[in-house]
Amino acid sequence: MADKPIVGEKRAFMTGNEAVTWAALAAGAHIMYGYPITPQNEIMHYWTRMAPKYDRGFLQTEDELSAGFTCIGGVLAGKRAFTGTAGPGTILMQEPLSMAEMMRIPMVTVICQRGGPSTATVIYSQQETRLTCFGGNGEGYRLVYSTAGQQDLFDYTIKAFNVAWKYRFPTFILSDGYQSKMREPLTIYDPEERGIKMVETEPLLGGTGIPGVDRDPRHLRNTYNMEDELYQVVMDMDQEYKRIAPEVVEYKAMETEDAELVLVAHGIVSRATEGAVRVLREQGYRVGHFRPITLRPFPGEALKEAVAKARRVLVVESSMGQLAGMVKEELYDLSVPVTGYFRPGEGITAEEVVEQVRGR
Amino acid sequence: MATLPQPPMPVVWRSETKPHKFCPGCGHPLVLKALGESIEELGIQDKTVFGCDIGCSLLAWDFFNLDTVQAHHGRVTPVIVGLHRANPRLVGIAYMGDGGGYAIGSQHLVNAATRNEKIMVLLVNNTLYAMTGGQMAPTTLPKQKTETSPYGREPETTGKPTLGPEMIRAIAPDSAYVARGTVSRLPQLKRFIKKGLENVVSGKGFAFIEALSLCPTNWRTNAEETWKFLEQDMHGYFPVGELAPEKGEE
């Protein structure tokens, strides 16, 4: 068996799916469960090539329902288990994810967004934002990191395993087909050498000792008989989610101090909006940029600060306002108008954003 | 208060959660008792994880002194598959009803069998969806009346009852153990369950056991009619016994 997948650190030129796989290996992920769907496939391709060398497991399931539920099983056995999917697969995955939400299962799911609704396209899109954050018949008790490139994918995949097991909420890497397929330079590293200690895992079922003799049996369920019983479960979860939110939220604000216009974008689109801010600043426009990195929990307070002096907010996204909806909810009690530049299922360039701003 | 003499129960029987939550006359507790005794006799209480499904099977979630998980409808199979894949030391049991196994979760059952997952699926067949109020299931007998076949099941439009073990035998490798037992022959059912567990404990292969069971609540039968329906109608359609592999594969 080979030693560590990555020793020290090194520069690499990789696709996003490759970066995710290396990160999962470096993070000590034990097993992946997956079902083929574009643009997620290469995570499985790389994983199945490398996993045997590092004594990691893999199961190709019969569908995404099974990929999600087997992943829950892997977590119950106490393993760092993950899965990945996209589009219609993300829809099916909501069923296991809602069980994971209810039972606080720290599974990690990589969502490689593709166009929708339905089968649609496989590259540009941010149309699974709402589904990833709020899918299922619950309240969205999930931790969602929206990445903006290969370095992010590597860094946050490692982080996802840690926050999942630390806080015990299902955790997501929200990427897209463009990040999955493009190559970029990045630095890959052994987390330990960066001072990142991986959070220990533990079996939730099948631990040591005879249940009922040496210890109480663990009886995990997601069904409740009484309304009051469920209410208490949900309220406890809500309280815990709100308690940890300040520790979890992440964002990036740029040139917002004096900004009259604040662009808001997440994921890969934020690369275009950041680029646009640089160009516009050179041309004398007082434009700033705000990028939520966590979409759940949402960095609402930081967003409010970022738009404090703004006369307008422009949300830019590759969907018809899924992020804008979240932004409006956060800014509801402010008078600043929230407008949008929406390109559902299409890529957005910095030039387009510059034009949008200058044309107004 | 004087305590009446109690029948001997397996050590995995969790007395804190008794009386159990099943209806009077239900077959589940009989199947679970046979399972509990098998686990005790094989001495695998410390490494067995019991998963139950949606439907009446979920009422077993706290039945045993075992680690347990209750899953969604039809999904206990993948949960137990995933658990066992991640920790093959564990003995995984997926416990479900006929709706969970043959309808909503059939793709999981079929694929777990073809992959020869080293887990045991124990499926309780009472010919209908009991927890939801007695709707037609894949196993409902021809002419049998249910809430969604109020004039009797019509095979022409709704198909014939699913023969689960026969299907699994046809698709699973020879090393899989497949049997159909009945709560009216408990020692035999227990023998099947034990052999199924031995098959997975030894790492030989998949195990699938269907247990023909009782549901007087939804059948709307008295004691006599209940046993008659099981022993005449159900036994007549669903052959009881082990299903040996066709000769020649191994």
Interface residues (C-beta under 8 A of the other chain):
Chain A: H30 I31 Y33 G57 L59 T61 E62 D63 L65 S66 F69 T70 C71 I72 G73 G74 V75 L76 A77 G78 K79 A81 E95 P96 M99 P203 L205 G206 G207 T208 G209 I210 P211 G212 V213 P217 R218 H219 L220 R221 N222 T223
Chain B: V11 V12 R14 Q45 D46 K47 V49 I54 L58 W61 D62 F64 N65 L66 D67 T68 V69 Q70 A71 H72 R75 P78 V79 I80 V81 G82 L83 H84 R85 A86 N87 R89 L90 Q107 H108 V110 N111
